[in-house]
């Protein structure tokens, strides 16, 4: 656990909590992706306007999601 916390600090990462805004946006996200957890990530990325790091090509089907990889 300490290694994770240390690594996050070293990489200057921020944990983004799941909010009601994210949950509400999830209802408007098309079901291109069969994995509901990936759709949660997509909804959160759209609300927060943050990129998603993934090799999954399906993420690129969602307009407005910046995909890195």
C-alpha positions in Angstrom: 0.0 0.0 0.0 2.8 2.4 0.9 4.4 1.7 -2.5 1.1 2.7 -4.3 0.8 5.9 -2.3 4.4 6.7 -2.9 4.2 6.0 -6.6 1.1 8.2 -7.0 2.8 11.1 -5.3 5.9 10.6 -7.4 3.8 10.6 -10.6 1.7 13.5 -9.3 -1.5 11.5 -9.8 -4.9 12.7 -8.6 -7.6 10.3 -7.7 -10.9 11.5 -9.1 -13.9 10.5 -7.0 -17.0 9.1 -8.7 -19.8 11.8 -8.3 -23.4 12.2 -9.1 -22.5 14.2 -12.2 -20.5 11.3 -13.5 -23.4 8.9 -12.8 -25.9 11.2 -14.5 -23.6 11.4 -17.6 -23.4 7.6 -17.7 -27.1 7.6 -18.7 -26.2 9.6 -21.9 -23.2 7.5 -22.9 -23.9 5.2 -25.9 -23.5 1.5 -25.3 -20.6 1.1 -27.8 -18.7 -0.7 -25.0 -20.1 -3.8 -23.4 -18.2 -3.3 -20.2 -20.2 -1.1 -17.8 -17.1 -0.2 -15.8 -15.4 1.1 -19.0 -18.5 3.2 -19.7 -18.1 4.6 -16.2 -14.6 5.6 -17.0 -15.8 7.2 -20.3 -18.6 9.2 -18.5 -16.1 10.4 -15.9 -13.6 11.4 -18.6 -16.3 13.4 -20.4 -17.4 15.2 -17.3 -13.9 16.0 -16.1 -12.5 16.7 -19.6 -9.6 14.4 -18.9 -7.9 11.9 -21.2 -8.1 8.1 -20.8 -5.0 6.0 -21.1 -6.0 2.7 -22.8 -5.2 0.5 -25.7 -8.9 -0.4 -26.1 -10.0 0.9 -29.6 -13.6 1.1 -28.5 -12.9 4.2 -26.4 -12.3 6.1 -29.6 -15.9 5.6 -30.7 -17.0 8.0 -28.0 -16.8 11.6 -29.3 -15.2 14.0 -26.9 -13.1 11.4 -25.2 -9.3 12.0 -25.5 -7.6 8.6 -25.8 -3.9 8.3 -25.1 -2.2 5.1 -26.4 
